[in-house]
């Protein structure tokens, strides 16, 4: 299973061009959903206006080398390793899900566009990448969903409480999980099967929800967050601090009692 390209098997009954157009359609849905989100919520407009205001209070003008240095450090630290989450379960779960999703999507695109032709031979590395990415996404997403969500961890809400903001993580977990189950059932290669087709439908529907629900989910935040992190660090470097006051240089006033419990009330 783990070294078999599930899309090449599917290509025996479904035209490869149909799979490729499905991927292209999902990409278009992401672009359209993100643009609609930008227009409706006007968060990008606010982002640029806030950055423009912050420049007026800057105490230092950064040259090109300094800006590149700040941006590079932000990409390596804040974006690639999510250092702002600190050391702990939340960061580990986030990294597991983030990199799992990235390699899952990369593996999907490469196998669908390069190795679904019946005459092609898929290098075993790509099915392994695809399956491993799906497993990482399910583990990271489930870890977050069941144990680390703020409304569950800190506000005593039940784990099965679902709101609109949960659409992204649930669809992400579902698409990876259904993809794994579909691949496993298909690899059994038994005659007169029907269950693999059921999970193929689930896999397709979960992807439609994931990529088609960008406007209603937190999918677009993946594009906003890197930009916000870069702007924050640039504001720190030029002294504008996004028009916020500097951190207070004052001694602790709450005594040792405040250290008795790990902070988790957000």
Residue pairs with C-beta under 8 A, 6 or more apart in sequence:
1 131
1 183
1 184
1 187
2 127
2 128
2 131
2 132
3 124
3 127
3 128
4 127
4 183
4 187
5 111
5 115
5 116
5 122
5 126
5 127
5 130
6 127
6 130
6 179
6 182
6 183
6 186
6 187
7 19
7 108
7 111
7 112
7 115
7 116
8 111
8 115
8 116
8 118
8 120
8 122
9 186
9 187
10 19
10 116
10 186
10 200
11 19
11 116
11 117
11 118
12 118
16 112
16 116
16 117
19 112
19 116
20 112
20 113
20 116
22 204
23 108
23 109
23 112
23 113
26 207
26 208
26 211
26 212
27 211
29 211
29 212
29 214
30 211
30 214
30 219
32 214
33 211
33 212
33 213
33 214
33 215
33 219
33 220
34 214
34 219
34 220
34 223
36 215
37 43
37 214
37 215
37 220
38 44
38 220
40 215
43 224
44 224
47 224
47 227
47 228
47 231
50 242
50 243
51 231
51 235
53 243
54 235
54 240
54 241
54 242
54 243
55 238
55 240
56 240
57 239
57 240
57 241
57 243
58 235
58 238
58 239
58 240
59 238
59 239
59 240
60 237
60 238
60 239
61 238
62 70
62 234
62 237
62 238
66 237
67 234
70 230
70 233
70 234
70 237
71 230
71 233
71 234
73 233
74 226
74 229
74 230
74 233
75 226
75 230
77 83
78 84
78 229
78 233
79 225
79 226
79 229
81 95
82 91
82 94
82 95
82 98
83 91
84 229
85 91
85 94
89 143
89 147
89 148
90 144
90 148
92 143
93 140
93 141
93 143
93 144
93 148
94 140
94 144
95 140
96 136
96 137
96 139
96 140
96 143
97 136
97 137
97 139
97 140
97 141
97 143
97 144
97 169
97 172
98 140
99 133
99 136
100 132
100 133
100 134
100 135
100 136
100 137
100 138
100 139
100 140
100 176
101 133
101 136
101 137
101 172
101 176
102 133
103 129
103 130
103 132
103 133
103 136
104 130
104 133
104 134
104 136
104 137
104 176
104 179
105 133
106 129
106 133
107 126
107 127
107 129
107 130
107 133
108 130
110 126
111 122
111 126
111 127
111 130
114 120
115 121
115 122
115 123
115 126
131 180
131 183
133 176
134 176
134 177
134 179
134 180
135 176
135 180
137 172
137 173
137 176
138 173
138 176
138 177
138 180
141 169
141 172
141 173
141 176
142 173
144 169
145 159
145 166
145 169
145 170
145 173
146 152
146 159
147 153
149 157
149 159
150 266
151 157
151 161
152 158
152 159
152 161
153 264
154 264
154 265
154 266
162 170
164 216
164 217
165 217
165 218
167 209
167 213
167 216
167 217
167 218
168 210
168 213
168 217
168 218
168 219
169 218
171 206
171 207
171 209
171 210
171 213
171 217
172 210
174 202
174 206
174 209
174 210
175 203
175 206
175 207
175 210
178 199
178 202
178 203
178 206
179 203
181 199
181 202
182 196
182 199
182 200
182 202
182 203
185 193
185 195
185 196
185 199
186 193
186 196
186 200
188 196
210 217
210 219
211 219
213 219
214 220
231 242
232 242
235 241
235 242
252 258
